[in-house]
Amino acid sequence: MKFTPAKPPLTGETLDTLTERLRERGEPAFRAKQILDWVYKKRARSWDDMTNLSKPLRAWLDETFELMPVSLVLGKQSTDVTDKLLLGLGDRSLIETVIIRAPQDGVGIEHSRKTICISTQVGCAMACAFCASGLAGFKRDLNAGEIVAQLLQVCYREDARTVRAREELASFDNIVVMGMGEPLANYDALMRALTILNAEWGLGFGARRITISTSGLVPKILQLADEKMGFRLAISLHGATDEVREKIMPVNKAYPLSKLIPAISAFSEKHGRMVTLEFILIEDVNDSIDQAGELRDIARDLHAHVNLIPYNTVEGLPWKRPSVRRQEDFADVLRAARVPVTLRREKGHDIDAACGQLRLKTEKDRELASA
């Protein structure tokens, strides 16, 4: 399903496309750079903020473009200073963006490392059994402007909060494309958005600090391998054998491990970068020592980093996280083989930070209010 906004978002324009639109109006080429500077460097919140543009040009921009295609519906902060932003779109759809902070010793929150987790779709069609994002099904892809605008909403929030944010173009350290949706299923919009975020006239954010996560769309992984920008790749593996993976990830039927692993290897070889294998630990599903051994072998062959994630409970789903002892036993199998592994501790559990949870709750509240 496709959403066609009344006006295209300015955040979806590149320097070239905006220059062409302005040229058609008889404006000089340098105006495009001025406008984009107002959006990304000066964080203009209205057309009237763009004071070095003429009133007729500002009026034309207002008639032609949507300055900000997403709006903040709700912002929640957990006790571990993880923030979740619930954002509204032009068709009243809801998406989520998460700010994950890693405070540094001896410094305040304003100097913490920040990773921003962004969404690429409203809902998800992948139907992974453990995930909240797909519980209400797939609604539509985000356009490039909606993807970019999530980062600007983060900037607005951080600008008002910390000195660092006001002094830096992008006051965060990493972007992970692993929020709601399957990023590689919205490939063209994603690449356009990341081009805008990476460009000097955009947020100027380095491609090597951007990680794209996929459930395993093999043709798109191979296409991504041919991109010039050196993005990082994370694979939502969650099962180290086809038998286990198919129980919780339908995508494995189309792209089993025999196809997925060579594609990961091809990407890694072309970009010379370590790939991350994401593995959500679910009690009595994929947390056995046998699964740990299979994962160890895959990771060792791919020279990959493993990110172990204890399951974050989702209302309406039966899955549970393993005990801490079980988590450590699983990780120890990898550590013993010197596979680089991170056993993550939960972030944002008290604000329903797992992908899609806050959106589902809000949509249910809306339905009840309108009943």
N, C-alpha and C positions, 0 to 999 in steps of 0.2 A: 504494500500500500504506500502511496506517495502523497505527501502533503505539499501543496503549492501555496506558499504564502502570498498575501495580497501585494506585498513589496519584498523584493529579495533582500536578505540581510547584508549590510555593508561588510560584516565580518567574514563573508564568504567571497569577497572580491580580492583578487591579486593586484599587485601594482600594475601589471599589464592590462588586465580587464578594466580596472577603474580608469586608467589613463585613456583607454579607447572610448569609454562612455563619456568622459569629459571632453575628449577631442571632438566627438560628434556634436557636443553642445557649443563648441568654439572656445573651450577653455585651454590655456597652455598646459603642457605636460606636467610641469612641476606642481600643479595643484593636487595631483593624485598623491604625491609624497606628503604634501602638507596635511591632507585629510587623514591619511593613514598614521601620520605622526600624532595627530590629535587623538586617534582611537587607541593606539598601542603604547605610545610613550607618555602622553599627557593625560590619558584616561578620561577623555571628554565624556560626560554623561548626557549631554544634549547638544543639538546642532548649534545653539546659541553660544555654547562654550567656545566654538571655533572662531575666535574673534578676528583672525587675520583673513577670513573669507568674507566676501561681500554678502549683503543680505539676500540679493537675488540667488546667489549660488547656494546659500544655506537653505533657502526656500525650495530650490530644485532638489537638493539632497533629501530634504524632508519628504517631498512628494515621490521621490524615486526609490529610496532605500529605507529599510528598518535599521536604526542604529544599533539596537540591542534586541536580538530575537528571543532571548530567554530572560525570565524574571525570577527573582528569589521568592519562593513561596514559604520556605521554612529553613532555618539554620539551627542545627543542634550540635552541641559540643559534649563529648564524653568526659568522664573523669580522667582519662588518659590523654586528654587534649586532642583527640581525633575529632575533626569536624565533618559533619555530613550536611551538604546543601541539597535541598529539594528544590528543583528548578521547574518552572512552568514554561511551556512553549505556546506558540500562537494558536494552536488548536486545542489548548487546555490539557494536552498530554503532560505527563510528569517524567522527569529523569533525575538521576542522582549523580552528584560529584562529591568526592571525598578528599579531605585534606588530612594526610597522615603525618603526624609530627614525630620526630625522633630527637628529643631534647639532648643537648650536649652537656657534658659535665661542666659545672661551674659557670654556665651561662643561662640567661633567661629564655623564655619561650620565643622572644623575637629573633633569637639566633639559632633556633632549632632547625635541623634539616627537615625539609618539607617535600613530601611526595604527593602529587595530585593525581587522583584516579578519575578518569573521565569516561563517559558513556558514548556509544556510537549508534545506539538504536533505542527505540521505545519498546521495551519488552525484549524477548529473544525467542528465536525459532528453534534453537538447538535442543531444547527439552531435556537438558541434563537433570537427572532425577533429584539432585541435592540442592538445586539453585533456586532462589526466590525470583530471579529476574524473569524466568520463563513461566511462572505459575499462572499469570494472566494472559499468556500467549504473546505473539509478536504483533505489534501494531504498525510500526513503520520504521524506516531508516531516518536518521538525522541527516540534515544537509550540512555542508561544510561550515556554513556560518554558525549553525547551532553548536557544532563541536567546538569551534574556536571560542565562541562566546562563553562556554563554561570556564575557560581559563581567565577570561576577563572578569567574570563574576568573582572568581577566587582573588584576583588582583584587587578588585574593589573592596572586598572584605579585609584583605591583608593591609591595604593602604591605610585604612582607618584604624588599624590596630598596632602596627609596628613601624619603627623608624626605618628598619631595613627595607620594608616594602616600599616606602615612599622614595627611597634613594635608588632602588634598582628597577630595571625594566621588568624582569620576571623574578619575583622574590621567592622562588621555590627552586628546588634542586633537581627534581626528576618528575617526569610525566609518565604515568603508566596507563595504557589504553586497555583497561581490563575491568571497566565498570559494566553497566547494563549493555547487553547485546554481544554479538560476535563481530568484532571489528573487521575481519577480512571478508565478511559477507556484505559489507558496505564499503568496498575497497576504494572506489573512485572518490567518494566524498571524504574518506579518511585521508587519502594521499593529498588531496587539495588542502584539507585543514592543516595537516602537518607541514605542508609546504609554507603555508601562511605563518604558522607558529615558528618555523625555523628561519624564515627570511629576515634579513637585516631590517627591512621596512615593516616587518611584523613584530613579533615578540623577540626575535633573535635568539631563539632557544635551540641549543645544540642538539642535532639529531642523535648523537650518541648518549644523550640523557633521556631519550624517549624509548620506552619499551612497549611493543605491541604484543598483546596476548591473544592466542587463538586456541580454540578447542581442537584444531587439527584439520583445517581445510587445505589439503595437500596442494591442489593447483595454485591456490593463492599464496601459499608459503613459497612456492617456486617462483611465482611472479614477484613477490616481495624481495626475493634474493637478487633479482635483476635491477632493483631500484638503486639509483646512485647514492641516495642519502643512506647513511649507515645506521639505521635504527637497530635497536636490540630486539630480540625475539624471546618470548616466553611461551611455552606450550602447556596448556592445561591438560596434563596427562591423567592423573587421578586413578589410574589403573595400570599396572605394569605387565598385564597379560590381556589378550583380547577377551578372554572369558570374563574377567572382572570389569574391564573397561566397558564392555557392551551392556552390562547390567545397569550402569549409571550414565552412560554417554552414548546416545543413539548414533552420533557421528562416526563412531568406530566401525559401524557396519559398512559405511561407504569408504572410509579411509582407515583400515586396520593398521596395526603397528608395522606390518610388513611394507606398507606404503608410506606411513608417517615418518618412521625413523630415517629412511633414506632422504626424505625431503628436508628434515631437520639437519642432517649431515651436509646436504648440498648448500643450505643457507649458511651454515657455520663456516664451511670451507670458502665460500665466496666472500664473506665479510670478515673472516678471521676473528670472529667474536664468540665468546662463550655463550651458549644458549642456556636459558633457565627452564627447568622442568618443574612446573607447579603440581603439587600433590596434596590434595585435601585429605586428611586422615579421618576416615569414618569408621566408627566402631563396628566390628564384625563384617565389614564390607571389603576394605582394602588395607587393613592395618596389621595383617599377619606378617610373621617373620619371613614366610615364603615370598610375599609381595615385596618386602624390603630387599630380599636377595635379587629378585628379578629387576627391581628398580636400580639397584646397585650396578648390575651388569649393563643396563641400558645407559645409565649416566656415565659409566666408565668408558664405554665404547664411543659415546658422543663427546666426551670431555666436557660434560655439562655440569652446571650448578643445580642442586636440588633445593627447592623451597618447600619445606613441609609445613602445612597449615592445618592445625586442629580445627575440625568442623565447627562453624558458628551456627548455633541452633536457629532454625527458621520455623516460625509458627505454621502448623499445618503439614509439616514434613516429619517423618518418623526417625530421621537419622540422629545419631548422637556422636559426640566426640569421644575418642578413647581416653583412658586415664592417663595422667601425666607419666606414670611409669611405663605404660604401653607406648606412648609417644617416644620416650627416651630410648626404649629398647629398639624401636624401629630405626631411629636416627643412628643408634650405635652400629647397626649393620653397615650403614653407609660410611660412617666415620672410620670404622675398622679397615675399610678398603681405600681410605683417603679420598673419598668422593667429597668435594666441597658441598656442605649442607648447612642450611639455616632452618632451625626449628622455630617458627614464628610463634610468638605469644599473641593472644587475641588483642585486637584493637577495636574500640568502639562498640563493645557488646551491649553496653547500657543504652546506646542510641540506635540499635538495630542497624549496625554498619555493614552487614553483609549485603551484597548487591541486590537491590530491588525491594528490600524489606520495608523501608520507609515509604516508598512509592505505593506499595500494596496497601499498607495501613491507611494512607491518606485517601486513596481511591475508595476504599471501603467506607471511610468516614463520609466521603462525598455522597456515596450511594445512599447511606443511611439518612443523611441530611435532606436529600431530595425525594426520599420515599414518602 
